[in-house]
């Protein structure tokens, strides 16, 4: 080898002047972080089947905490909340009328009978359009922003405190998400209650919304926002925090197999069961505010004081509660089941239990 050749090689990595093309390709791949081949399969190995390591991010898989991850959670929230609330419209209709006119609708059974007699079978689904659209919008914000805020607050707290105070992070993340979600829900909820509790007011959203705005103005659609926050924020905090805790306890004490080794069917069963139990707690803590929302949206110019005076404190906490426990328990269990089923369908893990660790902030910065 002459002096010029030795001089040239001293300034260049050795793989660039390797006599083997395969060696040059392997070395470039390793420099660029594309090394998928074990040392036994490098240059000089005659093994026809080199050991291949799994790529960190498989093609077609959604990376955790990426924009696609949050988009998938948002889509799952739309499906879980919109469809389930629409499905229980008959229960919601009876509940709202029991809250507004307890003298007429004295019980669940009599409420169904009166509605069937006065409005027929079709009357049980009055207001289904604002219900579907309103709770789809709410579900998108509720689940999408919950995943975002849970990750955001965990990053602020750091790994040690995020693990130590995880319940507080669940509560803070769900409360933050629900504040946004209720802004999307409130106009639809106002029209829904008016359509369901005032026969003849409107057939549905298309004629009910313009009529409501003409009567009370655009700001009237948000007349019930504060009671709605009072109902939904405690409900959602209980919904997410209790669900995460219940699912973790089920995997820890009731199911002997680690979550990652359980079948997807079992994991979705845990999601539904944990959601149903969480829904019972949700119904109890949010019921007084639910009575207020129904009362305020039904009566023009009504105030919280009017509701308390008419319903009484005991009535505020108990009127329509048994029906709401059945409705919200079923609803919440179905929502978690549908939400996690959607996540599984797109290749994401179910919620709760041993969650995948979030990438450190330093790694995200490097990416």
N, C-alpha and C positions, 0 to 999 in steps of 0.2 A: 504494500500500500504506500503510495507516494505521500509527500508532505502536504500537498494541496488537499488530497482526499482526507488525511487525518485532521487537518485544520477545519475542513467543512463539517466533519462528523463531531468535532468537539463542541460546536455551537448548536447542534440539532439533537433532539431526542433520538435514542438509538433505534426506536421502532421505525423511524422514517426512512432509514437506509437498510432495514432488514432485508435480506434476500428473499424472504418468504412473504408473498402477498397476504396470506392468511394472518400472519403475525401482525402485519401493519394494520389490517382491518380490526383485529381484536384489540390492539393497543389503542387505536382511535376511539373505539367504542368505550373502553374503560375510562379514558380521559373525559369523555362526554357524559359519563354516568350511565352508559347503556350496557354495562356488563351483566349479561344474563347467563354466562357460562362459568361453571366451576373451574377451579385451578386444574383439576384432573383432565379437563377437556381443552386446555390451552395448547399452544404450539408444542408439537412433539408428541401429543397424545394420539393414539391410534384408535381410541374408543369410538365406535360408530354411533353410540347413543350418549352424548354428553349430558350431564345432569344440568337441567335448566331450572333456575330459581324463578319464583313467581314475581311478576312485575308488581311494583308498589301500588299502582292504580290500573286495574284491568280495564281494557277498552269496553265501553258500554255501561260501566258501573258508575253510579253517582258518588262523587267524593263527599265525605261528611263535611258539613259546614261550608260547602261551596254555594254559589248562587243557584245552581241546579238543585241542591239539597233543599234550600228554602223555598224554591218554586214548587218542588214536589210536596213539601209539607203544606204549602198554601192550597194546592190542588186537592190534597187529601182532606183538608179542613172544609173546603167547599162541599165535597161529596158527603162527608160525615154529618155536618150540621144541617145543610139544606134538605137533604133527603129524609133524615130522621124527623126533623121538626114538621115537615110536610106530612109524613106518615101518621103523626099523632095529632093532626089537626082536629079530629072529632073530640079527643080528650081535652085539648086546649080550648075548644069552643065551649064545652060544658063547664070547664073550670072558670073561664072568664065570666060566663053568665051567672054562675053561682056567686062569684065575687061581687058582681054589679047589682044583681037583683036576688038576694038571698030569700026574700019572701016568696018568690015564685019558684026558684030553682033550689029546693030545700035539700036535695041529696043527689048523688051521682046517678042513681037509677031513675029517679023522677026527672032529672035533667035530660037524660037521653030520651026518655019517653015523651016529654014535652016538645023537644026539638023535632023528634020524628013525626009527631002529630001535627005540628004547626008548619014545618018546612020540608018534610019528606027526607028521603035518604040523601038527596043532593045537598040539603042544608047542612049536613055534617061536615062538608068540605068547603063551606063558605070562608073566604079569606085565604085560600091555599096559595094563591099567587104571591101576595106580599109576604106570606110565611116562607115560601121557597126562596124568593129573591133576597129577602132581608136576612135570613139566617145563613144563606150561602155567603153573602158578603161578610157577615159576622164571623163565620167559621174560617174564611180565608184569613182574616186579620188575627183571629184568636190563636189558631194553631201556627200560622206562619210567624207571627211576631213573638209568640211564646218561645219557639225554638231559637229565634234570633236573640231575644233578651236573656234567655237562660245561658246561652253561650257568652253573650256580652258581659253579664254580671259575673259569670264564672271567671272570665279573663281578668276582670277588674280585681276580684278577690284573690286570684292566684290559686294554684292547685291545692295547697294545704287548707286554706280557709274555704275554698269552694267545696271540698269534701266534708269539712267539719260543719259548715253551715248550709248544707245543700237544701234543707227544707226552706230556709229563708230565701234562697235563690229561686226555688220553685214559686214561692209566694210572690216575690217581687217581680219575677218574669211574667207570671200569669196576670198580675194586676196591671202591669204596664201594657200588656197586649190587649186586655179587655177595655181599657180606656179608649183605645183606638177603635176596637171592634164595635163598641156601642155607638160611636158616632156614625158608623156605616149602617147599623141596625135601626136606630131610633125612628127615622121617617117611616120606614116600612111597618114598624111595630105600632106606631100611632094610627096608621090607616087600617091595619089588621084588626086592632081592638074595636075601632069604630064600626067597621064592616060587620064584625062578628056579634057585637052587642046591641046594635041598633038596626033591626030589620027594616029594610026599605031605604037605608042611607045610601047604599051603593051595592053593585053586584060584585065588585072586586077592586083591584088596584087601578085599572085603567080609568074608571070613572070616579073611584073613591079618592084618589090622590088630588085631582084638580078640584073636586068639591071641598075637600078638607082645606086646601090652600085658599080657596075663595072665602071660606068661612072664617078661618083663623089666621091666615097669612102663612108665609113660608116658615117664619120662626115658630109658628104653632106646632110644626112637625117635631120640634125639639123641646116642647113644653115638658115632656116627661124624661128628659135626659138625665137629670139628677137622680130621680127615683130609679131610673134604669141602671145607672151606675151603682146605686145602692143595692139593687137586686143582683146585677150581673157580676160586679167585681168580687163580692164575697163568694158568690156561687163559683166563679171561675178559679179563684184562689183555692177554694176547697176542692174543686174538681181536679186540678192538676197536682196540687201538693199531696192530697190524700191518695190519688191514683198512683203517683210515683212511689209513695210510701207503702201502699198496700201491695203493689206488684213486687216491690223489692222484698217485702216480708214473705210473700207467697213463694218466691224463688228460694228464699233463704231457709224457710221453716217447713213449708208444705210440700215442696217438690224436691225430691232428692237429687235430681239430675241438674247440673249447671245449665243456665239458660241457653248458652251457645250450642249445647248438645241436645236440647229439646226440639221436637218437630215443630214446624211452623204452625200446624193445626193446634198443638198444645199451647204455643205462645199466644196465638190469637184467642184461644179460650181463656187464658189468664187475663188478656186485655179486656175481654168482655166482662168477666167476673169482677175484676178490679174496678172497672168502670161502673158497674151496677152498684156495688157497695159505696163507691165514692158519690154516686148520684143521690143516694139516700141522704147523706150528709149535706149535699148541695141544696137539696129541696128544703131542708129544715132551716138552714142559715139564711136563705134568700127569700123565704116565703112572705114575710111582712112587706118587703119592698115590692114583691110581685103584686100583692093586693093593692098597693098604692099606685103602681103603674096602670093597672086595669081601671081603677077608679078615676084617675086623673085624665086618662085618654078617652074615657066614656062621657064625662060630664064637662061641658064647656064652661071655662072659668073656675073650675073646682081647684081647691088648694089642698095641701097636706092636712091642714087643720080640719077641713071639711071631712076628709076621709077618716081621720081618727075619731071625729065626733060621731059619724054615722056608723062606722064599723066597730068602734071600741077597741081597746088594746088587745083583749082576748081574741076578738074576731079578726084583728089584723094578723095575729100570729097563727090562728088555727083554721080560719074559714077556707075551705077547699084544700087543706093540707093533705089529707089521705090520698085524694086523687092526684095531687101534684107529686107525692112521693112515688106512686106507681108510675106516673108519666115520666118524671125526671130520672128515676132509677133505670127504667127501660131505655130512655133516650140516651143517657150518658153511657150506659153499657154498649149500646149499639154504635154510638159515635166513636168510642175508642176502638171497637171492633172493626168498623169500616176504615177508620183512619190508619190503624196499623196494618190492615189488609192491603190498603193502597200502598203503604210504604214497602211492604213485603213484595208486592207486585212489581215495583220499580227497583227492587234490589237493595232496599234499606232495612236495617234492623227494626224490630218492634220497640215501642217506647217502654222505658222503665227497666228495672233489673240492673244488670251490669252494663252500663252504657259505654260505648266506645269512647276512648279518651280523645279529647279535642287536641289538635296539633298546637304546640306551644306558639306563643306570639312571635318568638324569634324565627321559628321555621316559616311561619306565614310571611314574615317580612322578607326572608330570603327568596321565597317563591315569587 
